[in-house]
Amino acid sequence: MTKRERIGAAAAAVGIVCLALSLAYVVLRRAEVDRGVDLELAQSVSADFGARVEELLKPYLKAQPGVRVRVTYRPRAAEEGLSGARGAHLVLRPFEPAEADKVAPLFAADYAVLAYDRSRVAEPPASFPDLVTQALALKAKGDVGYGLALPEETHPLLPFFSDVFWPAAPTREAKATAKEVFSLLGDLRFTYGLSPHACTSDCAARLLAEGQVPFAVLGEWRIPELRRALGERLGLAPLPSLSRGGPPLRSVGRTYGVERAPALKDREASAADGVVAYLRGEGQKRVFAALGKLPLAEPPGAADGAVEAPAPAQMEQERALRAPAVSAAWASVRAMEAALAPLWVEFADGRIGAEGAARALVETVLAIDSSEGVNEQ
């Protein structure tokens, strides 16, 4: 073979190798595209909430067959965000107002409502004196065993003491407010016998579902199970005021949203951005139906009337949510619960009266370092 022929053969071989490598690259890229993108969305609500999130995402994933989202439960993400859900591409977690620029707002949660049985109560009471009047009448007729199911865990009790920890009135009135609250709660239990002793949230929900009480103070997360149990008999209203003509109790809630991890590969980042865009837009239409939660943003077309009117159940739940609420950092809420818990045990056991409990609670609040944000909103 001449030198020229050897050079030609070598060039041809190089060309064949380059063609083969190009074809292999194309095949591999096509296989990668066909394989799609797998994302993890870590939610921090509860172990059984993942199925609801999957239901929310169904329309989007059906339109994006190359994207798959695995929903996991990462409770640490509630407090630690992305660092509490390492490896996740998206995190569903509570967020503070200052974080709204990096979190896609999704729904409101953790607030308390007055749930009632429509078969026994025509109109929800505007004040607790009105509630007591209605409950005593129903109990006297023998229709119910108790008048109000009130969970004795600290979180459901927070709205009663919101003006003590996050005063809307001057601080000097905190002791009088605390005494009024303890007196009301004591009357419900000891004077009127309307509230069962040591009733948990599970107990309160069960009593209402079984028709043993006309009213219950419950967290909004109980609403789906109550709807299944009571159907159209379930009524929801904002928490009543302590006294007739007074302001309604302010609930303590949280806002939840979805945050995307910052350092993602191109295709993962694009897919994750698509999920966030869906949740900010069209997904808002399905938040209530899929999650049983109230959406934080109006869905596309709501402003010009292009969206169907909300269902009556959603409108009623919205009215309960739109009531005045406490906007407090979660560190403040935890400090409040820690201050209330031991005093409530003493009071519920009858070892301390309303005046003594009120004085001790206010002293405890004032002793807490303001750096913890207890008295900041």
C-alpha positions as CSV (number, residue, x, y, z in Angstrom):
1,M,0.0,0.0,0.0
2,T,1.4,3.3,-1.0
3,K,1.9,6.2,1.5
4,R,-1.0,8.1,-0.1
5,E,-3.3,5.0,0.2
6,R,-2.3,4.6,3.9
7,I,-3.1,8.2,4.6
8,G,-6.5,7.9,2.8
9,A,-7.3,4.7,4.7
10,A,-6.4,6.4,8.0
11,A,-8.6,9.4,7.3
12,A,-11.5,7.1,6.4
13,A,-11.1,5.2,9.6
14,V,-11.0,8.5,11.6
15,G,-14.2,9.6,9.8
16,I,-15.9,6.3,10.6
17,V,-14.9,6.6,14.3
18,C,-16.2,10.2,14.5
19,L,-19.4,9.2,12.8
20,A,-19.8,6.3,15.3
21,L,-19.2,8.6,18.2
22,S,-21.7,11.1,16.9
23,L,-24.3,8.5,16.5
24,A,-23.6,7.1,20.0
25,Y,-24.0,10.6,21.5
26,V,-27.3,11.1,19.7
27,V,-28.6,7.7,20.9
28,L,-27.5,8.4,24.4
29,R,-29.1,11.9,24.4
30,R,-32.3,10.4,23.0
31,A,-32.3,7.8,25.7
32,E,-31.8,10.4,28.3
33,V,-34.7,12.4,26.9
34,D,-36.9,9.3,26.7
35,R,-36.0,8.4,30.3
36,G,-37.5,11.7,31.5
37,V,-36.8,13.6,34.7
38,D,-37.4,12.4,38.2
39,L,-38.0,14.9,41.0
40,E,-38.6,14.6,44.7
41,L,-41.1,17.0,46.4
42,A,-40.7,16.8,50.1
43,Q,-43.8,17.9,52.1
44,S,-43.7,18.7,55.8
45,V,-47.4,18.7,56.6
46,S,-48.1,15.1,57.7
47,A,-47.4,11.5,56.8
48,D,-50.8,11.1,55.0
49,F,-50.7,14.5,53.2
50,G,-48.5,13.2,50.3
51,A,-51.5,11.5,48.6
52,R,-53.3,14.8,48.4
53,V,-50.3,16.5,46.9
54,E,-50.0,13.8,44.3
55,E,-53.7,14.4,43.5
56,L,-53.0,18.1,43.1
57,L,-50.2,17.4,40.6
58,K,-52.0,14.9,38.4
59,P,-53.2,17.3,35.7
60,Y,-49.7,18.8,35.3
61,L,-47.9,15.5,35.2
62,K,-50.4,14.1,32.7
63,A,-49.5,17.0,30.4
64,Q,-45.8,16.5,31.0
65,P,-45.2,12.7,30.5
66,G,-41.5,13.1,30.8
67,V,-41.7,14.5,34.3
68,R,-42.2,12.3,37.3
69,V,-42.6,13.6,40.9
70,R,-42.2,11.5,44.0
71,V,-43.8,13.0,47.0
72,T,-42.1,12.3,50.3
73,Y,-42.7,13.3,54.0
74,R,-39.9,15.2,55.6
75,P,-41.1,16.7,58.9
76,R,-37.8,18.5,59.6
77,A,-38.4,20.6,56.5
78,A,-41.2,22.5,58.5
79,E,-38.5,24.1,60.6
80,E,-35.3,23.7,58.5
81,G,-36.6,24.2,55.0
82,L,-34.4,22.8,52.3
83,S,-31.6,21.9,54.7
84,G,-34.2,19.6,56.5
85,A,-34.9,17.8,53.2
86,R,-31.5,17.2,51.6
87,G,-31.6,15.8,48.1
88,A,-35.2,17.0,47.4
89,H,-35.8,19.2,44.4
90,L,-38.8,20.9,45.8
91,V,-40.0,21.5,49.4
92,L,-43.5,22.2,50.6
93,R,-43.1,24.0,53.9
94,P,-44.4,26.9,56.1
95,F,-43.0,30.3,55.2
96,E,-42.8,33.7,56.7
97,P,-44.1,36.8,54.8
98,A,-40.5,37.9,54.2
99,E,-39.8,34.8,52.2
100,A,-42.6,35.3,49.7
101,D,-40.0,36.2,47.0
102,K,-38.5,32.7,47.0
103,V,-41.5,30.6,47.9
104,A,-44.5,30.0,45.7
105,P,-47.5,30.6,48.1
106,L,-49.9,27.7,48.1
107,F,-52.3,27.5,51.0
108,A,-53.2,28.7,54.5
109,A,-53.3,26.2,57.3
110,D,-53.2,25.5,61.1
111,Y,-55.9,28.1,61.9
112,A,-58.8,27.3,64.3
113,V,-62.5,27.4,63.4
114,L,-65.8,26.9,65.2
115,A,-67.3,23.8,63.7
116,Y,-71.0,23.1,64.4
117,D,-73.8,20.7,63.6
118,R,-76.4,22.3,61.3
119,S,-79.0,19.9,62.3
120,R,-78.9,21.4,65.8
121,V,-77.7,24.9,65.2
122,A,-79.4,27.3,62.8
123,E,-76.9,30.1,63.0
124,P,-73.4,30.1,64.6
125,P,-73.1,32.3,67.7
126,A,-71.2,35.6,67.4
127,S,-70.0,35.4,71.0
128,F,-69.3,32.8,73.6
129,P,-72.2,34.0,75.9
130,D,-74.5,33.3,72.9
131,L,-72.8,29.9,72.5
132,V,-73.3,29.0,76.1
133,T,-77.0,30.0,75.9
134,Q,-77.6,27.7,72.8
135,A,-75.5,24.9,74.3
136,L,-77.3,24.9,77.6
137,A,-80.7,24.8,75.9
138,L,-79.7,21.8,73.8
139,K,-78.2,20.0,76.8
140,A,-81.3,20.7,78.9
141,K,-83.5,19.0,76.2
142,G,-81.2,16.0,76.4
143,D,-80.2,16.3,72.7
144,V,-76.5,16.3,73.5
145,G,-74.1,15.1,76.2
146,Y,-72.0,18.3,76.1
147,G,-72.2,21.7,74.6
148,L,-68.7,22.4,73.3
149,A,-65.9,20.1,72.5
150,L,-62.7,22.1,73.3
151,P,-59.4,20.4,72.8
152,E,-57.1,21.0,75.7
153,E,-53.8,20.8,73.8
154,T,-52.1,24.1,73.8
155,H,-52.3,24.9,70.1
156,P,-56.1,24.9,69.9
157,L,-56.2,27.1,73.0
158,L,-53.9,29.8,71.5
159,P,-56.7,31.9,70.0
160,F,-58.3,32.4,73.4
161,F,-55.0,34.0,74.7
162,S,-53.9,35.8,71.5
163,D,-54.5,39.2,73.1
164,V,-52.3,38.2,76.1
165,F,-49.3,37.1,74.0
166,W,-49.8,39.4,71.0
167,P,-51.9,42.2,72.5
168,A,-54.1,44.2,70.3
169,A,-54.9,46.2,73.4
170,P,-52.3,47.9,75.8
171,T,-50.2,45.5,77.8
172,R,-51.7,46.7,81.1
173,E,-55.0,45.0,80.1
174,A,-53.3,41.7,79.6
175,K,-54.1,40.4,83.1
176,A,-57.7,41.4,82.8
177,T,-57.9,39.6,79.4
178,A,-56.2,36.5,80.7
179,K,-58.6,36.4,83.7
180,E,-61.6,36.7,81.4
181,V,-60.4,33.8,79.3
182,F,-59.6,31.5,82.2
183,S,-63.0,32.4,83.8
184,L,-64.8,31.5,80.5
185,L,-62.9,28.2,80.2
186,G,-63.5,27.4,83.8
187,D,-67.3,28.1,83.5
188,L,-67.5,25.9,80.4
189,R,-66.0,23.0,82.4
190,F,-66.8,23.5,86.0
191,T,-69.9,25.8,86.2
192,Y,-72.0,24.6,83.3
193,G,-70.5,21.2,82.6
194,L,-70.5,22.0,78.9
195,S,-67.0,20.9,78.0
196,P,-65.6,17.4,78.7
197,H,-62.5,17.0,80.8
198,A,-59.1,16.2,79.1
199,C,-60.6,16.2,75.6
200,T,-58.0,16.0,72.8
201,S,-58.4,17.1,69.2
202,D,-59.3,13.5,68.3
203,C,-61.9,13.5,71.1
204,A,-63.4,16.8,70.0
205,A,-63.7,15.7,66.3
206,R,-65.2,12.4,67.3
207,L,-67.8,14.0,69.6
208,L,-69.0,16.3,66.9
209,A,-69.0,13.6,64.2
210,E,-71.1,11.4,66.5
211,G,-73.6,14.1,67.3
212,Q,-72.7,14.3,71.0
213,V,-71.9,18.0,70.9
214,P,-73.4,20.9,68.8
215,F,-70.1,22.9,68.7
216,A,-66.4,22.2,68.6
217,V,-63.3,24.4,68.4
218,L,-61.0,22.6,65.9
219,G,-58.0,23.1,63.7
220,E,-58.8,23.4,60.0
221,W,-56.9,20.2,59.3
222,R,-59.9,18.3,60.8
223,I,-62.3,19.7,58.3
224,P,-62.0,17.0,55.6
225,E,-62.7,14.2,58.0
226,L,-65.7,16.1,59.5
227,R,-67.1,16.7,56.0
228,R,-66.9,12.9,55.4
229,A,-68.7,12.2,58.6
230,L,-71.3,15.0,58.6
231,G,-71.7,16.0,55.0
232,E,-74.0,19.0,54.6
233,R,-74.6,19.0,58.4
234,L,-71.1,20.5,58.9
235,G,-71.1,24.2,59.5
236,L,-68.0,26.4,59.9
237,A,-67.6,29.9,61.3
238,P,-64.9,32.2,62.7
239,L,-64.2,31.8,66.4
240,P,-66.8,33.9,68.5
241,S,-65.8,36.8,70.6
242,L,-65.3,36.5,74.3
243,S,-68.1,38.9,75.1
244,R,-71.1,40.2,73.3
245,G,-70.2,43.0,71.0
246,G,-66.4,42.4,71.4
247,P,-63.9,41.6,68.7
248,P,-63.7,38.0,67.5
249,L,-60.9,35.8,68.8
250,R,-57.9,35.9,66.6
251,S,-56.7,32.6,65.3
252,V,-53.1,31.6,64.8
253,G,-52.2,30.1,61.5
254,R,-49.4,29.5,59.0
255,T,-48.9,29.9,55.3
256,Y,-47.4,27.1,53.2
257,G,-45.6,27.3,49.9
258,V,-43.3,25.4,47.6
259,E,-39.6,26.3,47.3
260,R,-37.2,25.0,44.6
261,A,-33.7,23.9,45.5
262,P,-31.2,26.4,44.0
263,A,-28.5,24.2,42.7
264,L,-30.1,21.8,40.2
265,K,-29.0,20.4,36.9
266,D,-30.5,22.1,33.8
267,R,-33.2,19.5,33.0
268,E,-34.1,19.1,36.7
269,A,-34.2,22.9,37.2
270,S,-36.5,23.3,34.1
271,A,-38.8,20.5,35.3
272,A,-38.9,21.9,38.9
273,D,-39.6,25.4,37.6
274,G,-42.5,23.9,35.6
275,V,-44.0,22.4,38.7
276,V,-43.7,25.7,40.6
277,A,-45.3,27.6,37.7
278,Y,-48.2,25.2,37.7
279,L,-48.7,25.6,41.4
280,R,-48.6,29.4,41.1
281,G,-51.1,29.3,38.3
282,E,-53.5,26.6,37.2
283,G,-52.8,24.5,40.3
284,Q,-54.4,27.1,42.5
285,K,-57.8,26.1,41.0
286,R,-57.4,22.6,42.5
287,V,-55.9,23.4,45.9
288,F,-59.2,23.3,47.8
289,A,-60.5,20.2,46.0
290,A,-57.3,18.2,46.2
291,L,-55.8,19.4,49.5
292,G,-58.8,20.6,51.4
293,K,-56.9,23.8,52.0
294,L,-57.6,27.4,51.1
295,P,-55.5,28.7,48.2
296,L,-53.4,31.8,48.9
297,A,-53.5,33.2,45.4
298,E,-56.3,33.8,43.0
299,P,-56.2,31.3,40.1
300,P,-55.7,32.6,36.5
301,G,-58.9,34.4,35.2
302,A,-60.4,35.0,38.7
303,A,-60.1,38.8,38.3
304,D,-62.1,39.0,35.1
305,G,-64.7,36.4,36.2
306,A,-63.4,33.6,33.9
307,V,-63.2,31.2,36.8
308,E,-66.2,29.3,38.2
309,A,-67.5,30.6,41.5
310,P,-66.2,28.7,44.5
311,A,-68.3,25.9,46.0
312,P,-70.4,26.8,49.0
313,A,-68.2,24.7,51.3
314,Q,-65.1,26.7,50.1
315,M,-66.9,30.0,50.5
316,E,-67.8,29.1,54.1
317,Q,-64.3,28.0,54.9
318,E,-63.0,31.2,53.4
319,R,-65.2,33.3,55.7
320,A,-63.8,31.4,58.7
321,L,-60.2,32.1,57.4
322,R,-60.8,35.8,56.6
323,A,-61.5,36.5,60.2
324,P,-58.9,38.6,62.0
325,A,-55.8,36.5,62.6
326,V,-52.5,36.7,64.5
327,S,-49.5,37.1,62.2
328,A,-46.6,35.9,64.4
329,A,-43.3,34.2,63.9
330,W,-43.4,30.5,64.6
331,A,-40.8,30.9,67.3
332,S,-43.2,33.2,69.1
333,V,-46.0,30.6,68.8
334,R,-43.8,27.9,70.3
335,A,-42.8,30.2,73.2
336,M,-46.5,31.0,73.8
337,E,-47.3,27.3,73.9
338,A,-44.5,26.6,76.4
339,A,-45.7,29.4,78.6
340,L,-49.3,28.2,78.6
341,A,-48.8,24.5,78.9
342,P,-47.9,24.0,82.6
343,L,-50.4,26.6,83.8
344,W,-53.2,25.0,81.8
345,V,-52.5,21.7,83.5
346,E,-52.8,23.3,86.9
347,F,-56.0,25.2,86.0
348,A,-57.7,22.2,84.3
349,D,-57.0,20.1,87.4
350,G,-58.6,22.7,89.6
351,R,-55.3,23.5,91.4
352,I,-55.3,27.2,90.5
353,G,-58.2,29.6,89.9
354,A,-58.8,32.0,87.1
355,E,-57.2,35.0,88.8
356,G,-54.1,33.1,89.9
357,A,-53.7,31.5,86.5
358,A,-54.0,34.9,84.8
359,R,-51.5,36.5,87.0
360,A,-49.0,33.7,86.6
361,L,-49.4,33.6,82.8
362,V,-48.8,37.4,82.4
363,E,-45.8,37.2,84.7
364,T,-44.4,34.3,82.6
365,V,-44.9,36.2,79.4
366,L,-43.2,39.4,80.7
367,A,-40.3,37.3,81.9
368,I,-39.6,35.8,78.5
369,D,-36.8,37.5,76.7
370,S,-38.2,39.8,74.0
371,S,-35.5,38.5,71.6
372,E,-37.6,35.3,71.3
373,G,-40.3,37.4,69.7
374,V,-43.1,36.5,72.0
375,N,-44.7,39.9,72.0
376,E,-43.8,40.8,68.4
377,Q,-46.1,40.4,65.4
